[in-house]
Amino acid sequence: MIEIHEKIRNLASNGSSTEELWLLFKTQINQRVINHIPHKIAKQKVSLPWLIPNVRKHICRRDRLYTRKKKSADPKITSNSKKPGKKYRKNYAVHTREASIGCS
């Protein structure tokens, strides 16, 4: 940042236009952002290797129902979204039990 400051100060004292100074500042800042700020995107839930497709499907459905419930004020939707929870928990429990037996 000190280098940018010195370059701009030297150009300003030599009579450079405001546009040239702004362009220099903008390109230097953009270059530093590209070089020094990480841009990694987090993986989605779909890439979990220990979930079988059936359980993954139930998790996605549960998340969709929760989102719908959160957006809606309709009592019918909110009461329906609570019902599938037991089925999903049971299905996941069976899956984890089978996976732990398979690992032993």
N, CA, C and O atoms as CSV, one atom per row, in Angstrom:
chain,resi,resn,atom,element,x,y,z
A,1,MET,N,N,0.819,-1.193,0.000
A,1,MET,CA,C,0.000,0.000,0.000
A,1,MET,C,C,0.860,1.253,0.000
A,1,MET,O,O,0.464,2.277,-0.556
A,2,ILE,N,N,2.036,1.182,0.619
A,2,ILE,CA,C,2.926,2.345,0.642
A,2,ILE,C,C,3.407,2.654,-0.771
A,2,ILE,O,O,3.548,3.817,-1.149
A,3,GLU,N,N,3.661,1.586,-1.558
A,3,GLU,CA,C,4.109,1.785,-2.933
A,3,GLU,C,C,3.051,2.513,-3.764
A,3,GLU,O,O,3.371,3.399,-4.556
A,4,ILE,N,N,1.806,2.131,-3.574
A,4,ILE,CA,C,0.713,2.786,-4.306
A,4,ILE,C,C,0.647,4.258,-3.909
A,4,ILE,O,O,0.501,5.137,-4.758
A,5,HIS,N,N,0.756,4.506,-2.624
A,5,HIS,CA,C,0.699,5.875,-2.123
A,5,HIS,C,C,1.826,6.730,-2.721
A,5,HIS,O,O,1.601,7.866,-3.137
A,6,GLU,N,N,3.030,6.168,-2.758
A,6,GLU,CA,C,4.170,6.917,-3.311
A,6,GLU,C,C,4.010,7.166,-4.801
A,6,GLU,O,O,4.320,8.256,-5.283
A,7,LYS,N,N,3.527,6.162,-5.542
A,7,LYS,CA,C,3.312,6.342,-6.982
A,7,LYS,C,C,2.292,7.439,-7.249
A,7,LYS,O,O,2.495,8.300,-8.106
A,8,ILE,N,N,1.197,7.395,-6.505
A,8,ILE,CA,C,0.144,8.400,-6.716
A,8,ILE,C,C,0.651,9.787,-6.342
A,8,ILE,O,O,0.363,10.762,-7.036
A,9,ARG,N,N,1.401,9.882,-5.253
A,9,ARG,CA,C,1.939,11.187,-4.833
A,9,ARG,C,C,2.899,11.734,-5.892
A,9,ARG,O,O,2.865,12.925,-6.202
A,10,ASN,N,N,3.755,10.871,-6.449
A,10,ASN,CA,C,4.693,11.330,-7.483
A,10,ASN,C,C,3.959,11.769,-8.740
A,10,ASN,O,O,4.286,12.801,-9.326
A,11,LEU,N,N,2.969,10.990,-9.153
A,11,LEU,CA,C,2.221,11.368,-10.351
A,11,LEU,C,C,1.427,12.653,-10.131
A,11,LEU,O,O,1.325,13.483,-11.034
A,12,ALA,N,N,0.868,12.818,-8.940
A,12,ALA,CA,C,0.097,14.029,-8.646
A,12,ALA,C,C,1.004,15.262,-8.644
A,12,ALA,O,O,0.602,16.329,-9.107
A,13,SER,N,N,2.205,15.118,-8.132
A,13,SER,CA,C,3.123,16.267,-8.107
A,13,SER,C,C,3.652,16.593,-9.506
A,13,SER,O,O,4.065,17.723,-9.765
A,14,ASN,N,N,3.642,15.601,-10.413
A,14,ASN,CA,C,4.091,15.844,-11.792
A,14,ASN,C,C,2.983,16.389,-12.672
A,14,ASN,O,O,3.211,16.668,-13.849
A,15,GLY,N,N,1.779,16.546,-12.119
A,15,GLY,CA,C,0.684,17.159,-12.872
A,15,GLY,C,C,-0.184,16.168,-13.631
A,15,GLY,O,O,-0.802,16.549,-14.624
A,16,SER,N,N,-0.254,14.914,-13.205
A,16,SER,CA,C,-1.121,13.935,-13.874
A,16,SER,C,C,-2.584,14.261,-13.590
A,16,SER,O,O,-2.922,14.878,-12.579
A,17,SER,N,N,-3.429,13.832,-14.503
A,17,SER,CA,C,-4.859,14.118,-14.334
A,17,SER,C,C,-5.471,13.207,-13.271
A,17,SER,O,O,-4.895,12.187,-12.891
A,18,THR,N,N,-6.634,13.600,-12.812
A,18,THR,CA,C,-7.347,12.826,-11.803
A,18,THR,C,C,-7.733,11.458,-12.346
A,18,THR,O,O,-7.708,10.469,-11.614
A,19,GLU,N,N,-8.089,11.398,-13.622
A,19,GLU,CA,C,-8.469,10.122,-14.246
A,19,GLU,C,C,-7.302,9.129,-14.219
A,19,GLU,O,O,-7.494,7.950,-13.920
A,20,GLU,N,N,-6.097,9.609,-14.531
A,20,GLU,CA,C,-4.930,8.731,-14.505
A,20,GLU,C,C,-4.641,8.229,-13.095
A,20,GLU,O,O,-4.314,7.058,-12.899
A,21,LEU,N,N,-4.763,9.118,-12.120
A,21,LEU,CA,C,-4.537,8.725,-10.731
A,21,LEU,C,C,-5.571,7.700,-10.278
A,21,LEU,O,O,-5.236,6.714,-9.622
A,22,TRP,N,N,-6.833,7.945,-10.637
A,22,TRP,CA,C,-7.904,7.013,-10.253
A,22,TRP,C,C,-7.695,5.656,-10.912
A,22,TRP,O,O,-7.872,4.620,-10.271
A,23,LEU,N,N,-7.320,5.655,-12.187
A,23,LEU,CA,C,-7.099,4.407,-12.906
A,23,LEU,C,C,-5.959,3.610,-12.277
A,23,LEU,O,O,-6.073,2.393,-12.128
A,24,LEU,N,N,-4.882,4.261,-11.912
A,24,LEU,CA,C,-3.766,3.594,-11.252
A,24,LEU,C,C,-4.197,3.002,-9.913
A,24,LEU,O,O,-3.901,1.846,-9.610
A,25,PHE,N,N,-4.890,3.796,-9.127
A,25,PHE,CA,C,-5.356,3.330,-7.817
A,25,PHE,C,C,-6.294,2.136,-7.964
A,25,PHE,O,O,-6.155,1.137,-7.258
A,26,LYS,N,N,-7.237,2.245,-8.871
A,26,LYS,CA,C,-8.239,1.184,-9.068
A,26,LYS,C,C,-7.589,-0.115,-9.530
A,26,LYS,O,O,-7.920,-1.181,-9.010
A,27,THR,N,N,-6.679,-0.053,-10.488
A,27,THR,CA,C,-6.038,-1.279,-10.984
A,27,THR,C,C,-5.165,-1.922,-9.915
A,27,THR,O,O,-5.126,-3.147,-9.800
A,28,GLN,N,N,-4.468,-1.110,-9.135
A,28,GLN,CA,C,-3.621,-1.661,-8.068
A,28,GLN,C,C,-4.461,-2.347,-6.989
A,28,GLN,O,O,-4.103,-3.426,-6.518
A,29,ILE,N,N,-5.560,-1.735,-6.603
A,29,ILE,CA,C,-6.437,-2.331,-5.579
A,29,ILE,C,C,-7.057,-3.621,-6.109
A,29,ILE,O,O,-7.078,-4.629,-5.404
A,30,ASN,N,N,-7.556,-3.601,-7.331
A,30,ASN,CA,C,-8.150,-4.823,-7.912
A,30,ASN,C,C,-7.121,-5.947,-8.011
A,30,ASN,O,O,-7.440,-7.104,-7.738
A,31,GLN,N,N,-5.909,-5.620,-8.393
A,31,GLN,CA,C,-4.856,-6.628,-8.492
A,31,GLN,C,C,-4.540,-7.222,-7.128
A,31,GLN,O,O,-4.333,-8.430,-7.014
A,32,ARG,N,N,-4.500,-6.401,-6.105
A,32,ARG,CA,C,-4.219,-6.896,-4.752
A,32,ARG,C,C,-5.357,-7.765,-4.224
A,32,ARG,O,O,-5.113,-8.752,-3.530
A,33,VAL,N,N,-6.588,-7.408,-4.546
A,33,VAL,CA,C,-7.736,-8.221,-4.135
A,33,VAL,C,C,-7.659,-9.597,-4.783
A,33,VAL,O,O,-7.883,-10.610,-4.120
A,34,ILE,N,N,-7.346,-9.637,-6.057
A,34,ILE,CA,C,-7.245,-10.911,-6.770
A,34,ILE,C,C,-6.115,-11.766,-6.193
A,34,ILE,O,O,-6.270,-12.978,-6.042
A,35,ASN,N,N,-4.985,-11.144,-5.872
A,35,ASN,CA,C,-3.824,-11.903,-5.402
A,35,ASN,C,C,-3.916,-12.339,-3.943
A,35,ASN,O,O,-3.375,-13.385,-3.587
A,36,HIS,N,N,-4.582,-11.570,-3.096
A,36,HIS,CA,C,-4.477,-11.809,-1.659
A,36,HIS,C,C,-5.762,-12.238,-0.956
A,36,HIS,O,O,-5.705,-12.617,0.214
A,37,ILE,N,N,-6.896,-12.195,-1.608
A,37,ILE,CA,C,-8.136,-12.602,-0.956
A,37,ILE,C,C,-8.545,-13.967,-1.517
A,37,ILE,O,O,-8.676,-14.115,-2.732
A,38,PRO,N,N,-8.747,-14.957,-0.659
A,38,PRO,CA,C,-9.119,-16.297,-1.139
A,38,PRO,C,C,-10.530,-16.307,-1.726
A,38,PRO,O,O,-11.415,-15.576,-1.282
A,39,HIS,N,N,-10.709,-17.148,-2.727
A,39,HIS,CA,C,-11.995,-17.225,-3.427
A,39,HIS,C,C,-12.479,-18.662,-3.511
A,39,HIS,O,O,-12.982,-19.081,-4.554
A,40,LYS,N,N,-12.338,-19.414,-2.451
A,40,LYS,CA,C,-12.761,-20.807,-2.476
A,40,LYS,C,C,-14.254,-20.899,-2.190
A,40,LYS,O,O,-14.775,-20.209,-1.314
A,41,ILE,N,N,-14.923,-21.751,-2.932
A,41,ILE,CA,C,-16.348,-21.961,-2.743
A,41,ILE,C,C,-16.534,-23.241,-1.938
A,41,ILE,O,O,-15.930,-24.269,-2.245
A,42,ALA,N,N,-17.366,-23.173,-0.913
A,42,ALA,CA,C,-17.604,-24.331,-0.056
A,42,ALA,C,C,-18.390,-25.396,-0.807
A,42,ALA,O,O,-19.206,-25.083,-1.673
A,43,LYS,N,N,-18.138,-26.655,-0.467
A,43,LYS,CA,C,-18.859,-27.751,-1.095
A,43,LYS,C,C,-20.273,-27.845,-0.550
A,43,LYS,O,O,-20.554,-27.432,0.575
A,44,GLN,N,N,-21.141,-28.387,-1.358
A,44,GLN,CA,C,-22.530,-28.578,-0.951
A,44,GLN,C,C,-22.683,-29.884,-0.186
A,44,GLN,O,O,-21.758,-30.694,-0.131
A,45,LYS,N,N,-23.854,-30.081,0.401
A,45,LYS,CA,C,-24.128,-31.294,1.169
A,45,LYS,C,C,-24.146,-32.542,0.287
A,45,LYS,O,O,-23.971,-33.656,0.780
A,46,VAL,N,N,-24.354,-32.356,-0.992
A,46,VAL,CA,C,-24.497,-33.485,-1.906
A,46,VAL,C,C,-23.214,-34.318,-1.977
A,46,VAL,O,O,-23.271,-35.505,-2.296
A,47,SER,N,N,-22.081,-33.722,-1.690
A,47,SER,CA,C,-20.829,-34.433,-1.866
A,47,SER,C,C,-20.394,-35.243,-0.639
A,47,SER,O,O,-19.231,-35.635,-0.548
A,48,LEU,N,N,-21.286,-35.495,0.286
A,48,LEU,CA,C,-20.926,-36.291,1.451
A,48,LEU,C,C,-20.915,-37.761,1.061
A,48,LEU,O,O,-21.969,-38.308,0.737
A,49,PRO,N,N,-19.752,-38.424,1.081
A,49,PRO,CA,C,-19.663,-39.785,0.561
A,49,PRO,C,C,-20.323,-40.836,1.450
A,49,PRO,O,O,-20.620,-41.930,0.969
A,50,TRP,N,N,-20.559,-40.551,2.712
A,50,TRP,CA,C,-21.116,-41.564,3.609
A,50,TRP,C,C,-22.637,-41.598,3.581
A,50,TRP,O,O,-23.242,-42.456,4.224
A,51,LEU,N,N,-23.276,-40.673,2.842
A,51,LEU,CA,C,-24.732,-40.681,2.741
A,51,LEU,C,C,-25.158,-41.448,1.498
A,51,LEU,O,O,-24.693,-41.177,0.391
A,52,ILE,N,N,-26.043,-42.402,1.700
A,52,ILE,CA,C,-26.586,-43.118,0.550
A,52,ILE,C,C,-27.618,-42.214,-0.108
A,52,ILE,O,O,-28.142,-41.312,0.546
A,53,PRO,N,N,-27.924,-42.431,-1.383
A,53,PRO,CA,C,-28.840,-41.541,-2.096
A,53,PRO,C,C,-30.214,-41.409,-1.442
A,53,PRO,O,O,-30.823,-40.340,-1.490
A,54,ASN,N,N,-30.703,-42.482,-0.833
A,54,ASN,CA,C,-32.019,-42.424,-0.207
A,54,ASN,C,C,-32.029,-41.427,0.953
A,54,ASN,O,O,-32.956,-40.626,1.071
A,55,VAL,N,N,-31.024,-41.470,1.792
A,55,VAL,CA,C,-30.946,-40.550,2.928
A,55,VAL,C,C,-30.715,-39.124,2.432
A,55,VAL,O,O,-31.297,-38.179,2.965
A,56,ARG,N,N,-29.865,-38.965,1.411
A,56,ARG,CA,C,-29.607,-37.648,0.836
A,56,ARG,C,C,-30.898,-37.027,0.296
A,56,ARG,O,O,-31.140,-35.831,0.454
A,57,LYS,N,N,-31.722,-37.863,-0.345
A,57,LYS,CA,C,-32.996,-37.388,-0.875
A,57,LYS,C,C,-33.899,-36.896,0.260
A,57,LYS,O,O,-34.554,-35.862,0.132
A,58,HIS,N,N,-33.929,-37.636,1.363
A,58,HIS,CA,C,-34.749,-37.239,2.502
A,58,HIS,C,C,-34.246,-35.943,3.139
A,58,HIS,O,O,-35.046,-35.109,3.564
A,59,ILE,N,N,-32.940,-35.775,3.204
A,59,ILE,CA,C,-32.377,-34.555,3.769
A,59,ILE,C,C,-32.738,-33.356,2.906
A,59,ILE,O,O,-33.096,-32.300,3.428
A,60,CYS,N,N,-32.647,-33.509,1.590
A,60,CYS,CA,C,-33.008,-32.411,0.684
A,60,CYS,C,C,-34.485,-32.069,0.803
A,60,CYS,O,O,-34.860,-30.896,0.787
A,61,ARG,N,N,-35.319,-33.091,0.921
A,61,ARG,CA,C,-36.765,-32.854,1.062
A,61,ARG,C,C,-37.054,-32.138,2.377
A,61,ARG,O,O,-37.864,-31.212,2.421
A,62,ARG,N,N,-36.391,-32.568,3.444
A,62,ARG,CA,C,-36.555,-31.917,4.743
A,62,ARG,C,C,-36.164,-30.441,4.661
A,62,ARG,O,O,-36.857,-29.583,5.209
A,63,ASP,N,N,-35.064,-30.145,3.982
A,63,ASP,CA,C,-34.617,-28.764,3.853
A,63,ASP,C,C,-35.586,-27.930,3.029
A,63,ASP,O,O,-35.842,-26.771,3.353
A,64,ARG,N,N,-36.130,-28.520,1.954
A,64,ARG,CA,C,-37.117,-27.801,1.145
A,64,ARG,C,C,-38.368,-27.482,1.953
A,64,ARG,O,O,-38.900,-26.375,1.881
A,65,LEU,N,N,-38.838,-28.479,2.734
A,65,LEU,CA,C,-40.022,-28.249,3.560
A,65,LEU,C,C,-39.767,-27.162,4.604
A,65,LEU,O,O,-40.642,-26.336,4.864
A,66,TYR,N,N,-38.596,-27.160,5.190
A,66,TYR,CA,C,-38.265,-26.147,6.181
A,66,TYR,C,C,-38.250,-24.759,5.547
A,66,TYR,O,O,-38.754,-23.802,6.135
A,67,THR,N,N,-37.673,-24.648,4.347
A,67,THR,CA,C,-37.632,-23.361,3.659
A,67,THR,C,C,-39.035,-22.887,3.329
A,67,THR,O,O,-39.357,-21.710,3.495
A,68,ARG,N,N,-39.872,-23.807,2.860
A,68,ARG,CA,C,-41.252,-23.456,2.536
A,68,ARG,C,C,-41.996,-23.005,3.793
A,68,ARG,O,O,-42.758,-22.039,3.758
A,69,LYS,N,N,-41.774,-23.701,4.887
A,69,LYS,CA,C,-42.431,-23.350,6.147
A,69,LYS,C,C,-41.987,-21.973,6.623
A,69,LYS,O,O,-42.795,-21.188,7.120
A,70,LYS,N,N,-40.708,-21.687,6.469
A,70,LYS,CA,C,-40.166,-20.421,6.916
A,70,LYS,C,C,-40.744,-19.250,6.118
A,70,LYS,O,O,-40.970,-18.175,6.675
A,71,LYS,N,N,-40.985,-19.450,4.812
A,71,LYS,CA,C,-41.484,-18.381,3.958
A,71,LYS,C,C,-42.985,-18.192,4.086
A,71,LYS,O,O,-43.499,-17.111,3.800
A,72,SER,N,N,-43.693,-19.228,4.509
A,72,SER,CA,C,-45.149,-19.180,4.489
A,72,SER,C,C,-45.709,-18.932,5.890
A,72,SER,O,O,-45.119,-19.324,6.897
A,73,ALA,N,N,-46.878,-18.263,5.921
A,73,ALA,CA,C,-47.589,-18.064,7.187
A,73,ALA,C,C,-48.810,-18.972,7.253
A,73,ALA,O,O,-49.583,-18.907,8.209
A,74,ASP,N,N,-48.986,-19.817,6.244
A,74,ASP,CA,C,-50.145,-20.708,6.180
A,74,ASP,C,C,-50.004,-21.814,7.238
A,74,ASP,O,O,-49.006,-22.534,7.229
A,75,PRO,N,N,-50.985,-21.966,8.155
A,75,PRO,CA,C,-50.861,-22.989,9.204
A,75,PRO,C,C,-50.873,-24.416,8.656
A,75,PRO,O,O,-50.334,-25.323,9.290
A,76,LYS,N,N,-51.484,-24.624,7.483
A,76,LYS,CA,C,-51.497,-25.963,6.899
A,76,LYS,C,C,-50.081,-26.399,6.511
A,76,LYS,O,O,-49.692,-27.544,6.740
A,77,ILE,N,N,-49.326,-25.490,5.930
A,77,ILE,CA,C,-47.958,-25.807,5.524
A,77,ILE,C,C,-47.081,-26.022,6.750
A,77,ILE,O,O,-46.273,-26.950,6.773
A,78,THR,N,N,-47.225,-25.188,7.761
A,78,THR,CA,C,-46.377,-25.327,8.946
A,78,THR,C,C,-46.681,-26.615,9.695
A,78,THR,O,O,-45.769,-27.215,10.264
A,79,SER,N,N,-47.940,-27.062,9.715
A,79,SER,CA,C,-48.249,-28.310,10.419
A,79,SER,C,C,-47.769,-29.527,9.623
A,79,SER,O,O,-47.366,-30.527,10.218
A,80,ASN,N,N,-47.805,-29.457,8.288
A,80,ASN,CA,C,-47.349,-30.568,7.457
A,80,ASN,C,C,-45.835,-30.729,7.498
A,80,ASN,O,O,-45.328,-31.840,7.344
A,81,SER,N,N,-45.111,-29.641,7.701
A,81,SER,CA,C,-43.653,-29.748,7.668
A,81,SER,C,C,-43.107,-30.422,8.916
A,81,SER,O,O,-41.951,-30.846,8.912
A,82,LYS,N,N,-43.880,-30.538,9.974
A,82,LYS,CA,C,-43.400,-31.187,11.187
A,82,LYS,C,C,-43.561,-32.702,11.123
A,82,LYS,O,O,-42.865,-33.420,11.841
A,83,LYS,N,N,-44.453,-33.200,10.289
A,83,LYS,CA,C,-44.741,-34.635,10.239
A,83,LYS,C,C,-43.592,-35.498,9.714
A,83,LYS,O,O,-43.333,-36.550,10.297
A,84,PRO,N,N,-42.895,-35.113,8.653
A,84,PRO,CA,C,-41.888,-36.028,8.110
A,84,PRO,C,C,-40.636,-36.181,8.969
A,84,PRO,O,O,-39.822,-37.059,8.684
A,85,GLY,N,N,-40.449,-35.378,9.990
A,85,GLY,CA,C,-39.228,-35.417,10.780
A,85,GLY,C,C,-38.936,-36.774,11.383
A,85,GLY,O,O,-37.792,-37.228,11.361
A,86,LYS,N,N,-39.962,-37.434,11.927
A,86,LYS,CA,C,-39.753,-38.733,12.574
A,86,LYS,C,C,-39.295,-39.770,11.553
A,86,LYS,O,O,-38.404,-40.574,11.826
A,87,LYS,N,N,-39.916,-39.741,10.373
A,87,LYS,CA,C,-39.554,-40.701,9.325
A,87,LYS,C,C,-38.094,-40.505,8.899
A,87,LYS,O,O,-37.370,-41.483,8.709
A,88,TYR,N,N,-37.657,-39.241,8.748
A,88,TYR,CA,C,-36.292,-38.968,8.336
A,88,TYR,C,C,-35.298,-39.393,9.411
A,88,TYR,O,O,-34.257,-39.972,9.103
A,89,ARG,N,N,-35.619,-39.105,10.682
A,89,ARG,CA,C,-34.720,-39.496,11.762
A,89,ARG,C,C,-34.586,-41.011,11.837
A,89,ARG,O,O,-33.493,-41.530,12.060
A,90,LYS,N,N,-35.705,-41.724,11.650
A,90,LYS,CA,C,-35.670,-43.182,11.697
A,90,LYS,C,C,-34.833,-43.736,10.542
A,90,LYS,O,O,-34.015,-44.636,10.732
A,91,ASN,N,N,-35.047,-43.192,9.358
A,91,ASN,CA,C,-34.324,-43.634,8.171
A,91,ASN,C,C,-32.826,-43.376,8.330
A,91,ASN,O,O,-32.009,-44.218,7.958
A,92,TYR,N,N,-32.466,-42.220,8.879
A,92,TYR,CA,C,-31.055,-41.901,9.084
A,92,TYR,C,C,-30.444,-42.798,10.162
A,92,TYR,O,O,-29.293,-43.218,10.042
A,93,ALA,N,N,-31.211,-43.090,11.210
A,93,ALA,CA,C,-30.722,-43.968,12.277
A,93,ALA,C,C,-30.446,-45.368,11.738
A,93,ALA,O,O,-29.440,-45.985,12.089
A,94,VAL,N,N,-31.337,-45.866,10.887
A,94,VAL,CA,C,-31.134,-47.185,10.286
A,94,VAL,C,C,-29.873,-47.165,9.428
A,94,VAL,O,O,-29.075,-48.101,9.466
A,95,HIS,N,N,-29.698,-46.102,8.660
A,95,HIS,CA,C,-28.522,-45.989,7.791
A,95,HIS,C,C,-27.230,-45.966,8.614
A,95,HIS,O,O,-26.274,-46.665,8.278
A,96,THR,N,N,-27.192,-45.178,9.679
A,96,THR,CA,C,-25.971,-45.097,10.483
A,96,THR,C,C,-25.699,-46.413,11.199
A,96,THR,O,O,-24.542,-46.802,11.359
A,97,ARG,N,N,-26.749,-47.101,11.629
A,97,ARG,CA,C,-26.563,-48.394,12.282
A,97,ARG,C,C,-25.960,-49.390,11.289
A,97,ARG,O,O,-25.035,-50.128,11.628
A,98,GLU,N,N,-26.489,-49.406,10.055
A,98,GLU,CA,C,-25.971,-50.310,9.028
A,98,GLU,C,C,-24.534,-49.957,8.674
A,98,GLU,O,O,-23.708,-50.842,8.447
A,99,ALA,N,N,-24.240,-48.668,8.627
A,99,ALA,CA,C,-22.881,-48.256,8.276
A,99,ALA,C,C,-21.891,-48.636,9.372
A,99,ALA,O,O,-20.765,-49.042,9.085
A,100,SER,N,N,-22.317,-48.504,10.637
A,100,SER,CA,C,-21.396,-48.858,11.731
A,100,SER,C,C,-21.188,-50.376,11.803
A,100,SER,O,O,-20.108,-50.833,12.179
A,101,ILE,N,N,-22.199,-51.146,11.450
A,101,ILE,CA,C,-22.044,-52.606,11.437
A,101,ILE,C,C,-21.107,-52.996,10.290
A,101,ILE,O,O,-20.281,-53.897,10.437
A,102,GLY,N,N,-21.241,-52.314,9.151
A,102,GLY,CA,C,-20.394,-52.615,8.005
A,102,GLY,C,C,-18.937,-52.263,8.240
A,102,GLY,O,O,-18.053,-52.891,7.656
A,103,CYS,N,N,-18.663,-51.269,9.083
A,103,CYS,CA,C,-17.276,-50.843,9.357
A,103,CYS,C,C,-16.587,-51.767,10.355
A,103,CYS,O,O,-15.358,-51.840,10.370
A,104,SER,N,N,-17.339,-52.468,11.182
A,104,SER,CA,C,-16.736,-53.304,12.231
A,104,SER,C,C,-16.060,-54.518,11.697
A,104,SER,O,O,-15.512,-55.309,12.466
